[in-house]
């Protein structure tokens, strides 16, 4: 889990506030909509040349 990095320009889109401060994800948190699609896209990019 949390292996796919969130691009620095998009990290502000994951910002959330708690009583302890404001935070943003640096890695894709599972449970977000389209996480599976994003992960598949990353795998296709990384291993696309290996497809038979």
C-alpha distance matrix in Angstrom:
0.0 3.8 5.5 8.2 10.9 13.1 16.7 18.8 21.4 19.0 17.4 20.5 19.5 16.6 19.0 19.6 22.3 22.6 25.6 24.1 23.7 22.2 18.6 16.6 12.9 12.6 9.1 8.4 7.7 7.1 10.7 12.5 15.2 14.8 11.0 11.5 14.5 13.0 10.4 13.6 15.7 13.7 13.9 17.6 18.3 17.0 18.6 21.1 24.1 23.3 23.9 27.1
3.8 0.0 3.8 5.8 7.6 9.7 13.2 15.2 17.8 15.6 13.9 17.0 16.4 13.6 15.9 17.0 19.8 20.5 23.6 21.9 21.0 19.2 15.5 13.2 9.5 8.8 5.3 5.5 5.7 7.0 10.7 11.6 14.5 14.2 10.5 12.0 14.4 12.0 10.2 13.8 15.1 12.8 14.0 17.5 17.5 16.5 18.8 21.2 24.1 23.9 24.7 28.2
5.5 3.8 0.0 3.8 6.3 9.5 12.5 14.8 17.6 16.0 14.8 18.3 17.9 15.7 18.3 19.9 22.8 23.8 26.9 25.0 23.8 21.8 18.1 15.4 11.6 9.8 6.4 7.1 8.8 9.8 13.6 14.0 16.3 15.0 11.4 12.3 14.0 11.3 9.0 12.3 13.2 10.3 11.2 14.8 14.5 13.1 15.5 18.1 20.8 20.6 21.8 25.3
8.2 5.8 3.8 0.0 3.8 6.6 9.3 12.2 14.6 12.9 12.4 16.0 15.4 13.7 16.7 18.9 22.1 23.7 27.1 25.4 23.7 21.3 17.5 14.3 10.7 8.8 5.5 5.4 8.5 9.8 13.1 12.6 14.3 12.7 9.4 10.7 11.6 8.4 6.9 10.4 10.4 7.7 9.8 12.9 12.2 11.6 14.5 16.5 19.4 19.9 20.8 24.5
10.9 7.6 6.3 3.8 0.0 3.8 6.2 8.6 11.4 10.2 9.5 13.2 13.3 12.0 14.6 17.3 20.4 22.2 25.5 23.7 21.6 19.0 15.3 11.9 8.7 6.0 4.2 5.9 9.4 11.8 14.9 13.7 15.6 14.4 11.6 13.6 14.0 10.4 10.1 13.4 12.6 9.8 12.6 15.3 13.7 13.4 16.8 18.6 21.3 22.3 23.4 27.2
13.1 9.7 9.5 6.6 3.8 0.0 3.8 6.3 8.3 6.5 6.1 9.8 9.7 8.9 11.7 14.7 18.0 20.4 23.8 22.3 19.9 16.8 13.4 9.7 7.1 5.3 5.1 5.7 9.2 12.0 14.3 12.3 14.0 13.2 11.1 13.9 13.8 10.2 11.2 14.4 13.2 11.4 14.7 16.8 15.2 15.8 19.2 20.4 23.3 24.6 25.4 29.2
16.7 13.2 12.5 9.3 6.2 3.8 0.0 3.8 5.5 5.3 6.4 9.7 10.3 10.8 13.2 16.7 19.8 22.5 25.8 24.3 21.5 18.2 15.2 11.5 9.9 7.7 8.6 9.5 12.9 15.6 17.7 15.4 16.6 15.4 13.9 16.5 15.7 12.0 13.4 16.1 14.0 12.3 15.9 17.3 15.1 16.0 19.6 20.5 23.0 24.9 25.9 29.7
18.8 15.2 14.8 12.2 8.6 6.3 3.8 0.0 3.8 5.4 5.3 8.1 10.0 10.7 12.1 15.7 18.4 21.2 24.2 22.5 19.4 16.2 13.5 10.2 9.7 7.6 10.0 11.7 14.7 17.9 19.9 17.5 19.1 18.4 17.0 19.9 19.2 15.6 17.0 19.9 17.8 16.0 19.5 21.1 18.7 19.4 23.1 24.1 26.4 28.3 29.5 33.3
21.4 17.8 17.6 14.6 11.4 8.3 5.5 3.8 0.0 3.8 5.8 7.2 8.7 10.8 12.1 15.9 18.7 21.9 25.0 23.8 20.4 16.9 14.8 11.5 11.7 10.6 12.7 13.5 16.3 19.3 20.7 17.8 18.8 18.2 17.6 20.6 19.4 16.0 18.2 20.7 18.3 17.2 21.0 22.0 19.6 21.0 24.6 25.0 27.4 29.7 30.5 34.2
19.0 15.6 16.0 12.9 10.2 6.5 5.3 5.4 3.8 0.0 3.8 5.5 5.5 7.5 9.7 13.4 16.6 19.8 23.2 22.3 19.2 15.5 13.2 9.7 9.5 9.3 10.8 10.7 13.3 16.0 17.1 14.1 15.1 14.8 14.3 17.5 16.6 13.5 15.8 18.5 16.6 15.8 19.6 20.7 19.0 20.5 23.8 24.3 27.1 29.0 29.5 33.2
17.4 13.9 14.8 12.4 9.5 6.1 6.4 5.3 5.8 3.8 0.0 3.8 5.3 5.5 7.0 10.6 13.7 16.7 19.9 18.7 15.7 12.2 9.6 6.0 6.2 6.5 8.8 9.5 11.5 14.8 16.1 13.6 15.5 15.8 14.6 18.1 18.0 14.8 16.5 19.7 18.3 17.1 20.6 22.4 20.7 21.7 25.1 26.0 28.9 30.5 31.1 34.9
20.5 17.0 18.3 16.0 13.2 9.8 9.7 8.1 7.2 5.5 3.8 0.0 3.8 5.4 5.3 9.0 11.7 15.2 18.3 17.6 14.3 10.6 9.0 6.4 8.3 9.7 12.2 12.5 13.8 17.0 17.6 14.9 16.6 17.5 16.9 20.6 20.3 17.5 19.6 22.7 21.3 20.5 24.0 25.6 24.0 25.2 28.6 29.3 32.2 33.9 34.4 38.1
19.5 16.4 17.9 15.4 13.3 9.7 10.3 10.0 8.7 5.5 5.3 3.8 0.0 3.8 5.6 8.9 12.3 15.7 19.2 19.0 16.0 12.3 10.7 7.8 8.8 10.8 12.2 11.4 12.3 15.0 15.0 11.9 13.2 14.3 14.2 17.9 17.6 15.2 17.7 20.6 19.4 19.1 22.6 24.0 22.9 24.5 27.6 28.0 31.2 32.8 32.9 36.5
16.6 13.6 15.7 13.7 12.0 8.9 10.8 10.7 10.8 7.5 5.5 5.4 3.8 0.0 3.8 6.5 10.2 13.2 16.8 16.5 13.9 10.5 8.2 5.3 5.8 8.7 9.8 9.0 9.2 12.1 12.4 9.9 12.2 13.7 12.9 16.6 17.1 14.7 16.6 19.9 19.3 18.7 21.8 23.8 23.0 24.0 27.0 28.0 31.2 32.4 32.6 36.2
19.0 15.9 18.3 16.7 14.6 11.7 13.2 12.1 12.1 9.7 7.0 5.3 5.6 3.8 0.0 3.8 7.0 10.2 13.7 13.4 10.5 6.9 5.5 4.2 6.9 10.0 12.1 12.1 11.9 15.0 15.1 13.0 15.5 17.4 16.5 20.3 20.9 18.5 20.2 23.6 23.0 22.2 25.4 27.4 26.4 27.3 30.4 31.5 34.6 35.8 36.2 39.8
19.6 17.0 19.9 18.9 17.3 14.7 16.7 15.7 15.9 13.4 10.6 9.0 8.9 6.5 3.8 0.0 3.8 6.8 10.5 10.8 8.6 5.8 5.5 6.3 8.9 12.4 14.1 13.9 12.6 15.3 14.9 13.5 16.2 18.7 17.9 21.6 22.7 20.7 22.1 25.6 25.4 24.7 27.6 29.9 29.2 29.9 32.9 34.1 37.3 38.3 38.5 42.1
22.3 19.8 22.8 22.1 20.4 18.0 19.8 18.4 18.7 16.6 13.7 11.7 12.3 10.2 7.0 3.8 0.0 3.8 7.0 7.8 5.8 4.2 6.2 8.8 11.7 15.1 17.0 17.2 15.7 18.4 18.0 17.0 19.7 22.4 21.5 25.1 26.4 24.4 25.7 29.2 29.1 28.3 31.1 33.5 32.8 33.4 36.3 37.7 40.9 41.7 42.1 45.7
22.6 20.5 23.8 23.7 22.2 20.4 22.5 21.2 21.9 19.8 16.7 15.2 15.7 13.2 10.2 6.8 3.8 0.0 3.8 5.2 5.3 6.2 8.0 11.1 13.5 16.9 18.5 18.9 16.8 19.2 18.8 18.5 21.6 24.4 23.2 26.6 28.4 26.5 27.4 31.0 31.3 30.3 32.8 35.5 34.9 35.2 38.1 39.6 42.8 43.4 43.8 47.4
25.6 23.6 26.9 27.1 25.5 23.8 25.8 24.2 25.0 23.2 19.9 18.3 19.2 16.8 13.7 10.5 7.0 3.8 0.0 3.8 5.7 8.3 10.8 14.3 16.8 19.9 21.8 22.4 20.3 22.7 22.3 22.2 25.3 28.2 26.9 30.3 32.1 30.2 31.0 34.6 35.0 33.8 36.3 39.1 38.5 38.6 41.5 43.2 46.3 46.9 47.3 50.9
24.1 21.9 25.0 25.4 23.7 22.3 24.3 22.5 23.8 22.3 18.7 17.6 19.0 16.5 13.4 10.8 7.8 5.2 3.8 0.0 3.8 7.3 9.2 12.9 15.3 17.9 20.0 21.2 19.4 22.1 22.4 22.4 25.7 28.3 26.5 29.9 31.8 29.5 30.0 33.8 34.0 32.5 35.0 37.8 37.1 36.9 39.9 41.8 44.7 45.3 46.0 49.6
23.7 21.0 23.8 23.7 21.6 19.9 21.5 19.4 20.4 19.2 15.7 14.3 16.0 13.9 10.5 8.6 5.8 5.3 5.7 3.8 0.0 3.8 6.5 10.3 13.2 15.7 18.3 19.6 18.3 21.4 21.8 21.2 24.4 26.7 25.1 28.7 30.1 27.7 28.5 32.2 32.1 30.6 33.3 36.0 35.0 35.0 38.2 39.9 42.8 43.6 44.4 48.1
22.2 19.2 21.8 21.3 19.0 16.8 18.2 16.2 16.9 15.5 12.2 10.6 12.3 10.5 6.9 5.8 4.2 6.2 8.3 7.3 3.8 0.0 3.8 7.1 10.5 13.2 15.9 17.0 16.1 19.4 19.7 18.6 21.6 23.7 22.4 26.0 27.2 24.7 25.8 29.4 29.0 27.7 30.7 33.1 32.0 32.3 35.5 37.0 40.0 41.0 41.7 45.4
18.6 15.5 18.1 17.5 15.3 13.4 15.2 13.5 14.8 13.2 9.6 9.0 10.7 8.2 5.5 5.5 6.2 8.0 10.8 9.2 6.5 3.8 0.0 3.8 6.9 9.5 12.1 13.4 12.8 16.2 17.1 16.1 19.2 21.0 19.3 22.9 24.1 21.4 22.3 26.0 25.7 24.2 27.1 29.6 28.5 28.7 31.9 33.5 36.4 37.3 38.1 41.8
16.6 13.2 15.4 14.3 11.9 9.7 11.5 10.2 11.5 9.7 6.0 6.4 7.8 5.3 4.2 6.3 8.8 11.1 14.3 12.9 10.3 7.1 3.8 0.0 3.8 6.5 9.1 10.3 10.4 14.0 15.2 13.7 16.6 17.9 16.2 19.8 20.7 17.9 19.0 22.6 22.1 20.6 23.6 26.0 24.9 25.2 28.4 29.9 32.9 33.9 34.6 38.4
12.9 9.5 11.6 10.7 8.7 7.1 9.9 9.7 11.7 9.5 6.2 8.3 8.8 5.8 6.9 8.9 11.7 13.5 16.8 15.3 13.2 10.5 6.9 3.8 0.0 3.8 5.4 6.8 7.2 11.0 12.8 11.6 14.7 15.6 13.4 16.7 17.9 15.0 15.6 19.3 19.1 17.4 20.2 22.8 21.8 21.9 25.1 26.7 29.7 30.5 31.2 34.9
12.6 8.8 9.8 8.8 6.0 5.3 7.7 7.6 10.6 9.3 6.5 9.7 10.8 8.7 10.0 12.4 15.1 16.9 19.9 17.9 15.7 13.2 9.5 6.5 3.8 0.0 3.8 6.8 8.8 12.4 14.9 13.8 16.6 16.6 14.1 17.0 17.9 14.5 14.8 18.4 17.8 15.6 18.4 21.0 19.6 19.4 22.7 24.6 27.2 28.2 29.3 33.1
9.1 5.3 6.4 5.5 4.2 5.1 8.6 10.0 12.7 10.8 8.8 12.2 12.2 9.8 12.1 14.1 17.0 18.5 21.8 20.0 18.3 15.9 12.1 9.1 5.4 3.8 0.0 3.8 6.2 9.3 12.4 11.7 14.5 14.2 11.1 13.7 15.0 11.8 11.4 15.2 15.1 12.8 15.3 18.2 17.3 16.9 19.9 21.9 24.8 25.4 26.3 30.0
8.4 5.5 7.1 5.4 5.9 5.7 9.5 11.7 13.5 10.7 9.5 12.5 11.4 9.0 12.1 13.9 17.2 18.9 22.4 21.2 19.6 17.0 13.4 10.3 6.8 6.8 3.8 0.0 3.8 6.3 9.1 8.1 10.7 10.5 7.4 10.3 11.7 8.9 8.9 12.7 13.0 11.5 14.0 16.7 16.4 16.6 19.3 20.8 24.1 24.6 25.0 28.6
7.7 5.7 8.8 8.5 9.4 9.2 12.9 14.7 16.3 13.3 11.5 13.8 12.3 9.2 11.9 12.6 15.7 16.8 20.3 19.4 18.3 16.1 12.8 10.4 7.2 8.8 6.2 3.8 0.0 3.8 6.4 6.6 10.0 10.9 7.9 10.8 13.1 11.1 10.9 14.6 15.6 14.5 16.4 19.3 19.5 19.6 21.9 23.6 26.9 27.1 27.3 30.7
7.1 7.0 9.8 9.8 11.8 12.0 15.6 17.9 19.3 16.0 14.8 17.0 15.0 12.1 15.0 15.3 18.4 19.2 22.7 22.1 21.4 19.4 16.2 14.0 11.0 12.4 9.3 6.3 3.8 0.0 3.8 5.6 8.6 9.4 6.3 8.4 11.4 10.5 9.9 13.1 14.9 14.4 15.7 18.5 19.4 19.5 21.3 22.8 26.3 26.1 25.9 29.1
10.7 10.7 13.6 13.1 14.9 14.3 17.7 19.9 20.7 17.1 16.1 17.6 15.0 12.4 15.1 14.9 18.0 18.8 22.3 22.4 21.8 19.7 17.1 15.2 12.8 14.9 12.4 9.1 6.4 3.8 0.0 3.8 6.5 8.6 7.0 9.1 11.9 11.9 12.1 14.7 16.6 16.8 18.1 20.5 21.7 22.3 23.9 25.0 28.6 28.5 27.8 30.9
12.5 11.6 14.0 12.6 13.7 12.3 15.4 17.5 17.8 14.1 13.6 14.9 11.9 9.9 13.0 13.5 17.0 18.5 22.2 22.4 21.2 18.6 16.1 13.7 11.6 13.8 11.7 8.1 6.6 5.6 3.8 0.0 3.8 6.3 5.6 8.8 10.5 10.1 11.4 14.1 15.2 15.7 17.7 19.6 20.5 21.6 23.5 24.2 27.9 28.2 27.6 30.8
15.2 14.5 16.3 14.3 15.6 14.0 16.6 19.1 18.8 15.1 15.5 16.6 13.2 12.2 15.5 16.2 19.7 21.6 25.3 25.7 24.4 21.6 19.2 16.6 14.7 16.6 14.5 10.7 10.0 8.6 6.5 3.8 0.0 3.8 5.6 8.0 8.8 9.4 11.5 13.3 14.1 15.6 17.5 18.8 20.0 21.6 23.2 23.4 27.1 27.6 26.5 29.6
14.8 14.2 15.0 12.7 14.4 13.2 15.4 18.4 18.2 14.8 15.8 17.5 14.3 13.7 17.4 18.7 22.4 24.4 28.2 28.3 26.7 23.7 21.0 17.9 15.6 16.6 14.2 10.5 10.9 9.4 8.6 6.3 3.8 0.0 3.8 5.4 5.0 6.1 8.6 9.8 10.5 12.3 14.2 15.2 16.4 18.3 19.8 19.7 23.5 24.1 22.9 26.0
11.0 10.5 11.4 9.4 11.6 11.1 13.9 17.0 17.6 14.3 14.6 16.9 14.2 12.9 16.5 17.9 21.5 23.2 26.9 26.5 25.1 22.4 19.3 16.2 13.4 14.1 11.1 7.4 7.9 6.3 7.0 5.6 5.6 3.8 0.0 3.8 5.4 5.0 6.1 8.5 9.8 10.5 12.3 14.1 15.2 16.4 18.0 18.7 22.4 22.7 22.0 25.2
11.5 12.0 12.3 10.7 13.6 13.9 16.5 19.9 20.6 17.5 18.1 20.6 17.9 16.6 20.3 21.6 25.1 26.6 30.3 29.9 28.7 26.0 22.9 19.8 16.7 17.0 13.7 10.3 10.8 8.4 9.1 8.8 8.0 5.4 3.8 0.0 3.8 5.4 5.1 6.1 8.5 9.8 10.5 12.1 14.1 15.2 16.0 16.6 20.3 20.2 19.1 22.2
14.5 14.4 14.0 11.6 14.0 13.8 15.7 19.2 19.4 16.6 18.0 20.3 17.6 17.1 20.9 22.7 26.4 28.4 32.1 31.8 30.1 27.2 24.1 20.7 17.9 17.9 15.0 11.7 13.1 11.4 11.9 10.5 8.8 5.0 5.4 3.8 0.0 3.8 5.4 5.1 6.1 8.6 9.8 10.4 12.2 14.1 15.1 14.8 18.6 19.1 17.8 21.0
13.0 12.0 11.3 8.4 10.4 10.2 12.0 15.6 16.0 13.5 14.8 17.5 15.2 14.7 18.5 20.7 24.4 26.5 30.2 29.5 27.7 24.7 21.4 17.9 15.0 14.5 11.8 8.9 11.1 10.5 11.9 10.1 9.4 6.1 5.0 5.4 3.8 0.0 3.8 5.5 5.1 6.3 8.7 9.9 10.5 12.3 14.2 14.4 18.0 18.9 18.3 21.8
10.4 10.2 9.0 6.9 10.1 11.2 13.4 17.0 18.2 15.8 16.5 19.6 17.7 16.6 20.2 22.1 25.7 27.4 31.0 30.0 28.5 25.8 22.3 19.0 15.6 14.8 11.4 8.9 10.9 9.9 12.1 11.4 11.5 8.6 6.1 5.1 5.4 3.8 0.0 3.8 5.4 5.1 6.2 8.6 9.8 10.5 12.0 13.1 16.6 16.9 16.6 20.1
13.6 13.8 12.3 10.4 13.4 14.4 16.1 19.9 20.7 18.5 19.7 22.7 20.6 19.9 23.6 25.6 29.2 31.0 34.6 33.8 32.2 29.4 26.0 22.6 19.3 18.4 15.2 12.7 14.6 13.1 14.7 14.1 13.3 9.8 8.5 6.1 5.1 5.5 3.8 0.0 3.8 5.4 5.0 6.0 8.5 9.7 10.2 10.5 14.2 14.4 13.5 16.8
15.7 15.1 13.2 10.4 12.6 13.2 14.0 17.8 18.3 16.6 18.3 21.3 19.4 19.3 23.0 25.4 29.1 31.3 35.0 34.0 32.1 29.0 25.7 22.1 19.1 17.8 15.1 13.0 15.6 14.9 16.6 15.2 14.1 10.5 9.8 8.5 6.1 5.1 5.4 3.8 0.0 3.8 5.4 5.0 6.1 8.6 9.9 9.5 13.1 14.3 13.6 17.2
13.7 12.8 10.3 7.7 9.8 11.4 12.3 16.0 17.2 15.8 17.1 20.5 19.1 18.7 22.2 24.7 28.3 30.3 33.8 32.5 30.6 27.7 24.2 20.6 17.4 15.6 12.8 11.5 14.5 14.4 16.8 15.7 15.6 12.3 10.5 9.8 8.6 6.3 5.1 5.4 3.8 0.0 3.8 5.5 5.1 6.1 8.5 9.4 12.7 13.7 14.1 17.8
13.9 14.0 11.2 9.8 12.6 14.7 15.9 19.5 21.0 19.6 20.6 24.0 22.6 21.8 25.4 27.6 31.1 32.8 36.3 35.0 33.3 30.7 27.1 23.6 20.2 18.4 15.3 14.0 16.4 15.7 18.1 17.7 17.5 14.2 12.3 10.5 9.8 8.7 6.2 5.0 5.4 3.8 0.0 3.8 5.4 5.0 5.8 7.3 10.7 10.8 11.1 14.8
17.6 17.5 14.8 12.9 15.3 16.8 17.3 21.1 22.0 20.7 22.4 25.6 24.0 23.8 27.4 29.9 33.5 35.5 39.1 37.8 36.0 33.1 29.6 26.0 22.8 21.0 18.2 16.7 19.3 18.5 20.5 19.6 18.8 15.2 14.1 12.1 10.4 9.9 8.6 6.0 5.0 5.5 3.8 0.0 3.8 5.5 5.3 4.6 8.3 9.2 8.9 12.6
18.3 17.5 14.5 12.2 13.7 15.2 15.1 18.7 19.6 19.0 20.7 24.0 22.9 23.0 26.4 29.2 32.8 34.9 38.5 37.1 35.0 32.0 28.5 24.9 21.8 19.6 17.3 16.4 19.5 19.4 21.7 20.5 20.0 16.4 15.2 14.1 12.2 10.5 9.8 8.5 6.1 5.1 5.4 3.8 0.0 3.8 5.8 5.4 8.3 10.3 11.0 14.7
17.0 16.5 13.1 11.6 13.4 15.8 16.0 19.4 21.0 20.5 21.7 25.2 24.5 24.0 27.3 29.9 33.4 35.2 38.6 36.9 35.0 32.3 28.7 25.2 21.9 19.4 16.9 16.6 19.6 19.5 22.3 21.6 21.6 18.3 16.4 15.2 14.1 12.3 10.5 9.7 8.6 6.1 5.0 5.5 3.8 0.0 3.8 6.0 8.0 9.0 10.8 14.5
18.6 18.8 15.5 14.5 16.8 19.2 19.6 23.1 24.6 23.8 25.1 28.6 27.6 27.0 30.4 32.9 36.3 38.1 41.5 39.9 38.2 35.5 31.9 28.4 25.1 22.7 19.9 19.3 21.9 21.3 23.9 23.5 23.2 19.8 18.0 16.0 15.1 14.2 12.0 10.2 9.9 8.5 5.8 5.3 5.8 3.8 0.0 3.8 5.5 5.5 7.2 10.9
21.1 21.2 18.1 16.5 18.6 20.4 20.5 24.1 25.0 24.3 26.0 29.3 28.0 28.0 31.5 34.1 37.7 39.6 43.2 41.8 39.9 37.0 33.5 29.9 26.7 24.6 21.9 20.8 23.6 22.8 25.0 24.2 23.4 19.7 18.7 16.6 14.8 14.4 13.1 10.5 9.5 9.4 7.3 4.6 5.4 6.0 3.8 0.0 3.8 5.4 5.7 9.3
24.1 24.1 20.8 19.4 21.3 23.3 23.0 26.4 27.4 27.1 28.9 32.2 31.2 31.2 34.6 37.3 40.9 42.8 46.3 44.7 42.8 40.0 36.4 32.9 29.7 27.2 24.8 24.1 26.9 26.3 28.6 27.9 27.1 23.5 22.4 20.3 18.6 18.0 16.6 14.2 13.1 12.7 10.7 8.3 8.3 8.0 5.5 3.8 0.0 3.8 5.6 8.4
23.3 23.9 20.6 19.9 22.3 24.6 24.9 28.3 29.7 29.0 30.5 33.9 32.8 32.4 35.8 38.3 41.7 43.4 46.9 45.3 43.6 41.0 37.3 33.9 30.5 28.2 25.4 24.6 27.1 26.1 28.5 28.2 27.6 24.1 22.7 20.2 19.1 18.9 16.9 14.4 14.3 13.7 10.8 9.2 10.3 9.0 5.5 5.4 3.8 0.0 3.8 6.3
23.9 24.7 21.8 20.8 23.4 25.4 25.9 29.5 30.5 29.5 31.1 34.4 32.9 32.6 36.2 38.5 42.1 43.8 47.3 46.0 44.4 41.7 38.1 34.6 31.2 29.3 26.3 25.0 27.3 25.9 27.8 27.6 26.5 22.9 22.0 19.1 17.8 18.3 16.6 13.5 13.6 14.1 11.1 8.9 11.0 10.8 7.2 5.7 5.6 3.8 0.0 3.8
27.1 28.2 25.3 24.5 27.2 29.2 29.7 33.3 34.2 33.2 34.9 38.1 36.5 36.2 39.8 42.1 45.7 47.4 50.9 49.6 48.1 45.4 41.8 38.4 34.9 33.1 30.0 28.6 30.7 29.1 30.9 30.8 29.6 26.0 25.2 22.2 21.0 21.8 20.1 16.8 17.2 17.8 14.8 12.6 14.7 14.5 10.9 9.3 8.4 6.3 3.8 0.0
